[in-house]
């Protein structure tokens, strides 16, 4: 998943991602625990990306989330 794809997905979840960069902090972007849980569910159920909420909670920036999702999306 690219950063652009991530921001589009976050926008679909109702987050205003205008002006966000890979260095934008997760909390600064407005990703609270409820949105992180929703993001994890969408990634798993709709996108087939095996990522857990705890992994997303550990991410500090949007770039961290992007890299986490990209790694989880790679074929084994």
C-alpha positions in Angstrom: 0.0 0.0 0.0 1.3 3.4 -0.9 1.0 6.5 1.2 -1.6 7.9 -1.2 -3.6 4.7 -0.9 -3.4 4.9 2.9 -4.6 8.5 2.9 -7.5 7.7 0.6 -8.5 4.8 2.9 -8.3 7.1 5.9 -10.4 9.7 4.1 -13.0 7.0 3.5 -13.0 6.4 7.2 -13.8 10.1 7.7 -10.4 11.4 8.5 -9.2 14.7 7.0 -5.9 13.8 5.5 -5.2 17.1 3.7 -1.7 18.2 4.3 -0.7 14.9 5.9 2.8 13.6 5.2 4.5 10.3 6.0 6.1 12.2 9.0 2.7 13.3 10.4 2.1 11.7 13.8 -0.7 9.2 14.1 -2.4 11.2 16.9 -1.7 14.5 15.1 -3.6 13.0 12.1 -6.5 12.2 14.3 -6.1 8.5 14.4 -7.6 7.6 17.8 -8.1 4.1 19.1 -11.5 3.8 17.5 -10.3 4.7 14.1 -7.2 2.5 14.4 -9.5 -0.4 15.3 -11.7 0.4 12.3 -8.7 0.7 10.0 -7.4 -2.7 11.2 -10.9 -4.3 10.5 -11.1 -2.7 7.0 -7.5 -3.8 6.2 -8.2 -7.4 7.3 -11.8 -7.9 6.0 -11.9 -5.8 2.9 -8.3 -5.7 1.8 -7.1 -9.1 3.0 -4.1 -7.5 4.9 -3.3 -9.4 8.1 -2.6 -6.5 10.5 -3.6 -6.3 14.1 -4.7 -3.3 16.1 -1.7 -3.6 18.4 0.6 -3.2 15.5 -1.2 -0.1 14.4 -1.1 1.3 18.0 2.7 0.9 18.0 3.0 3.0 14.8 4.1 6.6 15.6 3.6 8.2 12.2 1.5 7.7 9.1 4.7 6.5 7.3 5.1 3.8 10.0 1.5 2.7 9.2 2.2 2.7 5.5 5.4 0.5 5.9 3.6 -1.8 8.3 0.7 -2.4 5.9 3.1 -2.7 3.0 5.1 -5.4 4.8 1.9 -7.2 5.9 0.7 -7.2 2.2 3.8 -8.9 0.8 3.3 -12.5 -0.2 5.0 -15.0 2.0 
